[in-house]
Amino acid sequence: MNQLTEKSIGCPYCGETIDVLLDAADLDQQYIEDCQVCCKPIIFKVFEDADAELGVNVYSEDDAF
């Protein structure tokens, strides 16, 4: 069973800080979740940092990456 990791992110639309759960199964994946505050779609990219911990970058639909 995969362990979930809780992280705080800032919504790229409204700026509110929200807590999200990251799953190691999503490593190197991209997915979309709606902001819990403003309901706009946030693009999530899950990665593993140098300390082998899960991290996430978030983008709005208008951000180029």
C-alpha positions in Angstrom: 0.0 0.0 0.0 1.3 3.4 -0.9 1.9 6.1 1.7 0.2 9.4 1.1 2.2 12.6 1.7 0.4 15.8 2.7 1.7 19.1 1.2 0.5 22.7 1.3 0.3 24.5 -2.0 -0.7 27.9 -3.2 -3.5 28.0 -5.7 -2.2 29.7 -8.9 -5.5 31.4 -9.4 -6.8 32.7 -6.0 -3.5 32.4 -4.0 -5.2 30.5 -1.1 -3.0 27.9 0.6 -4.6 24.4 0.5 -3.5 21.0 1.7 -3.3 18.2 -0.8 -2.4 14.5 -0.6 0.3 13.2 -2.9 0.5 9.5 -3.8 3.9 8.0 -4.8 2.0 6.2 -7.6 1.6 9.6 -9.2 5.4 10.2 -9.4 6.4 11.9 -12.7 2.7 12.2 -13.6 0.6 15.3 -14.4 -3.0 15.5 -13.4 -5.7 18.2 -12.7 -7.6 18.8 -9.5 -10.0 21.7 -8.8 -9.1 24.3 -6.2 -11.0 23.7 -3.0 -11.6 27.4 -2.6 -12.2 28.9 -6.1 -13.0 25.7 -8.0 -10.6 26.5 -10.9 -8.5 23.6 -12.4 -5.0 23.3 -11.0 -2.4 21.3 -12.9 -0.3 19.2 -10.6 3.2 17.7 -11.5 4.5 15.3 -8.9 8.2 14.8 -8.5 10.8 13.3 -6.2 13.3 15.8 -4.7 17.0 15.2 -3.8 16.0 13.8 -0.4 13.7 11.2 -2.1 10.6 13.0 -0.8 7.6 13.7 -2.9 7.1 17.3 -4.1 4.6 19.0 -6.4 4.6 21.9 -8.7 1.3 23.5 -9.5 0.2 25.6 -12.6 -2.8 27.3 -13.9 -4.1 26.3 -17.3 -2.6 29.5 -18.8 1.0 28.8 -17.5 3.4 27.5 -20.1 5.6 24.7 -19.0 
